[in-house]
Amino acid sequence: ARFEPGDRDLFFGRDRLAEDALQLVLDHRFAVLHGTSGSGKSSLLRAGLLPRLDDLIRERDCGMELRLITPGARPAATHERLLDPAPDGPERFVVVDQFEEIFTLCRDRADRWRFVDRLLAARDPASRLRVVIAVGGSFLPRCAQHDGLAEALRCAALAVRPMTRV
């Protein structure tokens, strides 16, 4: 079972990786966490990164919204409104866990790539959206089929390796 944001006090041993993930998402408007199944990327995202982002938002009192989603079978149709923050509203940080669902659950290719394009729009400095995705390592070749995702994997990604005893 993965750790959730409420498990922050139980989640330990990955502080440096969580800090690296936080720095990555602060440095890039669109960032990728990737790792093999069982590496703990969802736990890192949910119990390591999300609480740190939430603390930072409260500290800075910037009014940014923080949302956690999974793509599901119709990601663009389901999350379209969430990916379009109001121009006069707060900036929105969207965290997408289980990003590989765009390949495993979404059968509509147009909806899949529309969702990806909407997420990648966060790279525009004028965007009111920031995005971090967590994706299984075995899906990286499929992600690389999209030029924007391939670029993000090259420039704004962090590999999450399984924990070791040391």
Secondary structure, 3 states (H helix, E strand, C coil): CCCCHHHHHHCCCCHHHHHHHHHHHHHCCEEEEEECCCCCHHHHHHHHHHHHHHHHHHHHCCCCEEEEECCCCCHHHHHCCCCCCCCCCCCEEEEECCCCHHHHCCCCHHHHHHHHHHHHHHHCCCCCEEEEEEEEHHHHHHHCCCHHHHHHHHHCEEECCCCCCC
